[in-house]
Amino acid sequence: MSAALALAGGAVQADQADRSQPLVIEANKPGTVDMLKQVVVFNGNVLVTQGTMRIKAERMELREVGEGHRTATALGVPGTQATFRQKREGLDEYIEGTADRIDYDSRSDLLKLTGNAHVRRLRGSSVADEITGELITYDNRAELFSVAGNNASGGRVRAVLTPPPPAASGASR
């Protein structure tokens, strides 16, 4: 079963200023930076930041794929999933997600969360919308989330969408 939706309340585009910020990778264990193969691998409580974007994982593999683009794979471990969080453009809102595996491709601007995936949109610190499934794909360009279930568990997916906050009460009737 597969479903696709744009989160309620309009566009979910990530903060565009993040792309021009430095990419910082930190970890508790030694890592490798292979300049020839253009591959970075870090293990042990890895934290990746770029502007407002944060990815936490047990293992992170980052590859340069040409023309300034990168692919990244963040892996959790049993009991601790990989996490993603990023501010929405021009709003006091964040998109955050958890999954066993998170893959990102900057060329297609696609984020895939696989394995007990969960994505939330926060307004300030309050949860506004939630999506759960086996696979959640976030297409930032199309401003679209797609969610698919696990066929072994019946393929169920779930979305909880809240109405937008009321408009400012300055209009007269």
N, C-alpha and C positions, 0 to 999 in steps of 0.2 A: 504494500500500500504506500502511496506517495502523495504528498500534499504540498502545495506551494502557497505562500502568502507574504504580503508586505506587512510588517508589524503595524498595528493600528496607530493612527496619529501621524502618518505621513512618512517621509523619507527617513532612512536609517543610515545615511552616508557617514562614514568615518571621518574624523577630523583630518582634512587634507594637509594641514600644516605638518602633520607627523612625518610625511614622506621626506621632508627636507631636513629632518633632525638626524643626528648621529644614531647609529644602531649600537647598543651596548649589551654585551653578553657577560654574565657573571655566573660562576658555579663553585661548588664546594670541592670538587675533584679536579685533577688535571685535565686539560682538554687539548685539542689539536687544531691548528690553523694551517691547512695545507694550501700554500699560495699557488703551487703549480696546478693542482686539481680544483682550486677555488672552493674548498669544502672546509667548514668549521664544525667541529663536533665537541660538545661539552656535556658533562655528566654530573649528577649530584646536585639537587636543589637548584636547577638552572633558572635564572631570571634574565629575560630579554626585554629591553625597553627601547622604544623609539617614540619620542614625544609622549603622547598620552597612552600609547599602546603598550600593554604589558602581557607577556606570556611567561607562565611558570610551568616547569616540567622537570621530570627526573633526567631526561635526555633530550638534547636538541641537536639536530643536524641542519645546517644552513648551507645552501649552495648558490653560488653566483651562476646565473644561466644566460648571461650576455645582455648587452645594452642596458646595464644598470639594474637588471631585474634579479630577484632572488626567489628561491623556493625554500621552505622551512618545514621540518617535521618535528613536532613536540610530542614526546611520549611520557605517559604517566607510568606508575607501577601499581600493582594490586593495592587497593586501599587509598591511593592518592592519584587522582586524575590530573591531567594537564589542564591549565586554565588560560583564558584569554580575556582581556578587558581593554576597551577603547572608547574614548569620548566621541559622541556624535557631533558633527559639524554644526557650530553655532548654537548649540542647545546645552542645557544643564541635564544631559542624559548620557548614559553609558550603555554599551552593549557588552555583556560578559557571558562567557560560556565555559563549560567544563566537558571533558570527554576523555576517553582512554588515549585517544590520538587526535592531534590537531595538525592539519596540513594547510599551508598557505602558499599561494602562488601570486607574486606581485604583478606578473605580466597580465594575468586574467583577472586580478583583484578578487580572487576566490578563496574563501576560508571553508575548510571541511572539518567538521567535528564528528568523529567516528567512535562508536562504542559507548553506550549509555550516555548519549549526548544531551546536554541541557543548555539552553540559551535564554537569557533574561535581558529585558530592557529596563533600565532603572531611570526613574525621574527623580533627580536628586538622589536620595538614599532609599526611596520606596520602589518596590518591584511594580512595574506597570504591565509588562507582558512576559509570558513564559512559553517556551516551546520545548518539548521533550520527544526523543525518538532514538533510534539506533544510529541514524546518520542525519546530520543537519548541515546543509550547504548554504553559505551566505555569499551571495553575489553582490558585492558592493556597488558595482557599476549599474546593475539593474535594480538595486535596492530591494532585493528579493531573498527571502529565506525559503528553502525547500526542506521538507522533513520526510524521512522514510522510516518505517518500522522494521523490526527484525522478523522475518518470515517464521522463524522457529517459535517466536512468542506470539504469533497471531498477527503481526504487522501493525499493531496499534501505535498510533502517534497521538500527541496531545498538544493543544495550544490553549492558553488562557489569555484573553485579550481584555484589557480594561478600557473604558471610554476615556477620551481625552479630558483633561481638566476643564472645568467651566471657563468660558471666556471672561475676561475682566468685566466687572459690572459697572461700566461707565456709560453704557448705552441707555437712552431714555425710551420709555414705551409710550 
